[in-house]
Amino acid sequence: MPVSLLCRLCAIGFSAAILVAGFGSVAAAADLPQVGYVATRFPPYTLVQDGRAAGPTADLIAALAERVGRPAPLAILPLARALAEAENEPNTLIALIARTAARENQFHWVCPVLNYDVMVFRRHDRPDVTAASLADLARWRIAGVHLDVKTEYLLRNGIPVVETADEDAAARQLLHGRVDAMPAHPASLRLRLRELGERSDAAIAFLPLPDLTSRLYLAFGKATGPSVVAAFAAACEAMQAGGEIDRLMRPVETN
């Protein structure tokens, strides 16, 4: 067989293979149910602008959903509601959730997307609020979000917590002197303070909580079927391999 003819046949075969693979991807996407997306407000990553989700998390979800073929808006909800919807509603993806022992069997963990660390903060004009250890926090009034990993950690270690619906409310309680301290991700609290009309250094970190250093995940509740989880996990893996997740999850400026 002439070499030129052989090359043309190989090219035709290669193109056909691509076409079949493409139809396979379309068919796989067509077999997936509609997917919902939820998150809680977590500046500088998960923001709300003009009543809609914005920021790195919204960009990540949009790119992931487009890749899987199931685009839909990201809903920003209070943490307790976001957790409940993801856990109880099939095909609901929750963004930026901490993976803990208590939650391990409640969710399908799709992929990690963000490093997370926690410090305990006091007001800048309260140098008397100090702690040399976790146990020392018990003498202070501590604000924390209901069902949040930080609150659960403190409660497990015998530290009473004044629970709030969200971290904005906890920050306001700290600023107004209703509590003495609160745990927070440093970059997130800095931006929250600015949004509340304060300087970003209006709260000072005085105790790290290294046990809470972890990664935040995308996850589905156990009510979601394996085909949906597998499709999103594969898309996430491809995005991670190409550096897309790291690029999308760069935070907005908080200085």
C-alpha positions, 0 to 999 in steps of 0.5 A, a space after each residue: 500500500 502506498 505510504 501516502 494512502 496509509 497516512 491518509 487512512 491513519 489520519 481518518 482513523 485518528 479523526 474518527 477516534 476523536 469524534 467517537 470520544 467526543 460523542 462519548 463525552 457528550 453522551 456521558 454528560 447527557 446521562 448526568 442529572 442536573 446538579 446544584 451548587 452551594 457555598 457559604 460566604 467566605 471572603 476573599 474566596 466566596 463573595 456576593 456582588 449584586 446579589 450573586 455569587 462572585 470571586 474565585 469560588 464562583 469562577 471555579 464552580 463555573 469552570 468545573 460545571 462547564 467542563 462536566 456539562 452541568 452549568 448552574 448558578 452557585 447559591 450562597 447560603 448560611 453554613 447550616 443550610 448549605 451543609 443540610 442541602 448538600 447532605 440531604 439533596 441529591 446532586 448538590 455540590 458544596 464548595 469549600 468544606 472542611 474534611 473532618 472525622 465527624 463529616 467523613 462518612 457524610 459526604 463524597 469528597 470530590 477534591 481538595 481546592 484550598 489550603 486552610 489555617 485558623 488563628 484566634 483573634 481579639 480586638 486590637 485594643 484588648 491586650 488583656 485577652 491572651 492564651 498560652 494554650 487552647 485550654 486558656 481560651 475557656 476563660 474568654 467569651 468566644 464567638 463561632 459559627 453554628 456547625 462550623 469546623 472551628 466551633 465544633 473543634 472548640 466545643 469538643 475541647 471544652 471551650 464554650 462558644 457563643 454561636 452565630 449564624 455566620 462569621 460576619 455576625 461573629 466579627 460584629 460581636 467581636 468589634 462591639 465587645 460582646 465577645 472577647 475573641 473569635 477563631 478565623 481564617 486570617 485572610 477572610 477576617 481581614 476582608 470581613 473587617 474592611 467590609 464592616 468599615 474597620 481597618 483590617 488590623 482591627 483584630 489581632 491574632 494571638 493563638 494559632 489552632 494548628 489542629 485545624 490546618 487542613 484543605 477545603 474540599 468540594 463535596 457531594 452528600 451521600 445521596 448523590 450517585 456514583 456516576 455524578 461523583 465520578 464525573 466531577 472527580 475526573 473533571 477536578 483531577 484534570 483541572 488540578 493537573 493543568 494548574 487551573 484550580 490553583 490559578 482560579 483560587 487566587 484570592 482577591 487582595 486583602 491588604 
